[in-house]
Amino acid sequence: MPTATDLFLNIYIYHLVFMKSTTLTDQATDYTKNEWPILLGLMAPPVMMGVYSAMFNVVVPTIRDEFAIESDMAAWVVAIYSLPFMMFMPLHGRLADAYGKRRVLLLGTAIFIVGTVIAALGPSLGWLMVGRAIQGAGSAGFTPLALAIIAQIFPAGERGKLMGTWNIAYPLTGIIGPVLGGVLIDTVGWRVIFWPTVAIGLIAYWVTRRQIPELPGFADSDYLRRFDWGGVLLLSAGATALLFYVSSRSVTGVENLQDWRLLAITLLCLGGLVWWEQRRAEPFIPIELFGELQFSLASILAGIRMFTMNALRFLVALYVVDIHQLDATTTGLIITLHAVPLFLFLRLGGQLADRWGSRWPVIASMAIQAAALAYLALLPADVAVWWVLIGVLGQSSGASLSLAPLHRASMVGIPNEQTGVAAGLYSMVRFAGALLGTSLSGVLLQQALVRESLVLTAYQQVFWVVAAIVAVGAGIGLLLRERTLT
């Protein structure tokens, strides 16, 4: 699941902003007098989502125990949010350009609140997952739309400062959310985490409606009929079938990664998507962008980075409960500390890329993450939990170094008129990695728990697998060009 920290780091969509910022240039000075109220309105929906996401990371072990589910199913509870979040991100952007960004932002906030209420009141695990899927669908546009609104209504010379100010919301939610969630879970119960989210959501809706100016879109009465719904359907079906294949035991009863029917459906849908989009004048997914080698490599590496981060976050939350018997409050503190290096070293990664190009910072990032995961795989059960924290902080520190270099590398060779759509596609691939990181690590953990007599051994094996995957990323990084953007 994409967390508050992940979204904070998603500043890359900043590239999209400048490509769609000319419609209100003459009006920009009118809005500079009200920049703080507007920023407050743009911060409100992401804060709602960020606090909730940060709290939910802590509640996963409690949900697993209460519903007596296994690790692969627990991964489903997390991943069911990420699936619509990933798929609908481009859809929110397209519809917002057509019908108005404030309108789509408000609609997404309302959908998120509805999903939160369903998850809070649902009497079963199934209803919880339905609510989380609705939440993911509603929240997909929060980050790109906020950044696009800033670009559309403020002058170019002010946008960098305003983007930085807007991003203050995310580190705050990443620090407050896990600890708050842990305290609430230990003192009241896990379902209570949804109600602060509903309250914040209602405030967010009111603030957004009051502070964000109306920004009309270009859609005519025929726009929805012309829209590439076939591309949306094929992408959604392919991504869903892939997730079902990874966790098939919970869906079809066939062992995970062994239901070849689902794999065939996945390949058929994704192949059909390529065929369909190549024949569309305005495709939902511009497949030809993947013909640019550096864009493809950067997208793959960004997916591996998110895969590793989400796999570790999911595994560590369970690991410290199963191996070290920590309560929810302490677990939340560890997840909070995982976010700190990401915030501290993000700028350093960009500076290194400016000086040396993208290749070596990315290779160093992947190598550090692989070493941190190998370190966790070697820890015995009787060490103090601080030794675990060293590995968690090591992975986070390594991950922070590659974000800006990968963003830069992804734009090498992309024409100016395509940077916006490239940003959206790149972001979608990133979050696909996040989705697979959670779901696949849950499947591998459950298989190891069945196979091994020692719980620690099962966790160690999965840490080794994730370490190997990110080590492959270090090798792929050698193919990146030694070139910086101008």
PyMOL commands that set and color helices and strands:
alter all, ss='L'
color gray80, all
select helices_A, chain A and resi 4-8+10-19+25-32+35-66+71-99+101-121+125-139+142-153+156-166+169-187+190-211+223-226+229-246+248-250+260-277+287-291+293-322+328-356+359-378+385-410+416-451+455-477
alter helices_A, ss='H'
color red, helices_A
deselect
rebuild
show_as cartoon
